Amino acid sequence: MAVDQVLKRHFWIVVLPMTALAAFLGASGVTQIAGAALSVDAKQLAAPPTINRAVPMGAAADHPTSADPILARNPFDSVTGPLNRVAVPDGGGGDQAVDTTDPFNAPTCDGVKILIIAQSADPAWSFAALSAGGPDAKSQLRRKGGDFSGKKVEYVAWDRVWLSTNGALCQAQLFQPDAPPKATAAAPAPSTETRGGPPGVDPAISKGIQRVSATEFNIDRSVVDKILENQADLMKQARIVPEQENGKLV
């Protein structure tokens, strides 16, 4: 009875070594199975490696990388047309050479007005909106090599555009001031009979006023004093007439 009680009380001492032994045997068996599955065959190591003859994806023939369809379609400007068309030389055997040694002193292009310029680091992608200058003229978007009103766009800068016609270079500036109005013919000099003012003016005042041009008069200092003294009488003789140019009031 004493032995049975001792075994029951200390039975874990017997169970623990047996459990450890079973775990060791199980782990060793799993390691052997895994090693057999993952081991490399000696015949496969002795065989020469195979060469991959697959075509790279980047060299596929059905993957175009050219921008020609976009340049030919030109979806951004329906007036210019295709951007990749080749300029046809004229009958003289080719385009005439343009002298660009001093472009900033080139004459101003007649009939060309610059509305907007979008300059790029690449001169080929700098655009300018050009207009013929008339009130009803439509703007046209052009870049280097484009044609506008018979002129070829040579270069687009940040503030001006150079164009050429038959080898002659001209320029159109973005902020170019309008041409000054043409001078009108000077009014004929008044006769000696009417010089000095309208009829009815005091002769002392008329003699002191001399007309130089249509807008300039020479007046003696003494006449100015007489005019200031007799303002009420002179205003009764004055007549106001509106000024007109080409049938319009100005």
Secondary structure, 3 states (H helix, E strand, C coil): CHHHHHHHHCCHHHHHHHHHHHHHHHHHHHHHHHHHHHCCCHHHHHCCCCCCCCCCHHHCCCCCCCCHHHHHHCCCCCCCCCCCCCCCCCCCCCCCCCCCCCHHHCCECCCCEEEEEECCCCHHHCEEEEECCCCCCCCEEEECCCEECCEEEEEECCCEEEEEECCEEEEEECCCCCCCCCCCCCCCCCCCCCCCCCCCCCHHHHHCEEECCCCCEEECHHHHHHHHHCHHHHHHHCCCCCCEECCEEC
